Each structure stands twice: as structure tokens, then as C-alpha cells.
């Protein structure tokens, strides 16, 4: 498995805690670093961010809207 996939898998272990902390503290968003990838001399930080601020939403065109929108 690639390092990128290994780091991305950490999102599963962090998502519920991020959401719980966000709601408990009434924060607009919450984020955590999942790790760092190294490519030559460049470092790339992989982040997981949850937000309820529509102005911070990323424009996207989900390939499957039904599978991409879930009840919490």
C-alpha cells in the first residue's frame, strides 16, 4: 500500500472525534493533520477538515450524489 493511502486511512479513525469536538464546542469547523508525505525535497501535509460554513465548502460535482450525502 502506498504511503498516501496509509495516511488517508487515518481519516476513518479521526472523523467522528472531529465532529464530536466541533459540535461540543460549537465550532464552525475542525481539522487535524493525518501525516506528511515526502516527494523528493517537498513535504505535503495531508489534512482532514470538517466544516459547516457553506462559504468554506469546496465546489464539487459528486459522481454519485446519493452515495455522497448522508445523515449524521
C-alpha positions in Angstrom: 0.0 0.0 0.0 1.3 3.5 -0.8 2.2 5.9 1.9 -0.6 8.2 0.6 -3.2 5.5 1.2 -1.9 4.6 4.6 -2.2 8.3 5.7 -5.6 8.7 4.1 -6.9 5.6 6.1 -6.3 7.6 9.3 -9.3 9.8 8.3 -11.6 6.9 9.3 -10.2 6.9 12.8 -10.4 10.7 13.2 -13.7 11.8 11.6 -16.1 11.1 14.5 -13.9 12.7 17.1 -13.5 15.8 14.9 -17.3 16.0 14.5 -18.0 15.5 18.2 -15.5 18.2 19.2 -16.9 20.5 16.6 -20.5 20.2 17.9 -19.5 20.2 21.6 -17.5 23.4 21.2 -20.0 24.9 18.7 -17.1 25.5 16.3 -17.7 26.3 12.6 -15.1 23.7 11.6 -12.4 21.4 12.9 -9.3 19.9 11.4 -6.4 17.6 12.0 -3.2 16.6 10.3 -3.2 13.0 9.3 0.5 12.9 8.3 3.2 14.1 5.9 4.1 12.7 2.5 7.6 13.3 1.2 8.3 13.7 -2.5 12.0 14.5 -3.1 12.7 17.6 -1.1 9.0 18.6 -0.9 6.7 17.8 2.1 3.0 17.6 1.7 0.8 17.6 4.8 -2.4 15.6 4.4 -5.3 17.2 6.4 -8.8 16.2 7.3 -11.1 19.2 7.8 -14.8 19.2 8.6 -16.8 22.5 8.2 -20.4 23.6 8.4 -19.6 27.0 6.9 -21.1 26.9 3.4 -18.6 29.6 2.3 -15.8 27.1 3.0 -17.4 24.3 1.1 -15.3 23.0 -1.9 -17.1 23.2 -5.2 -17.5 19.7 -6.4 -19.6 17.6 -8.7 -20.1 14.3 -6.9 -20.2 11.3 -9.3 -22.9 9.8 -7.1 -24.9 12.4 -5.1 -26.9 9.7 -3.2 -23.8 8.0 -2.0 -22.1 11.3 -1.2 -24.8 12.8 1.1 -25.6 11.0 4.3 -27.5 11.7 7.6 -25.3 12.2 10.6 
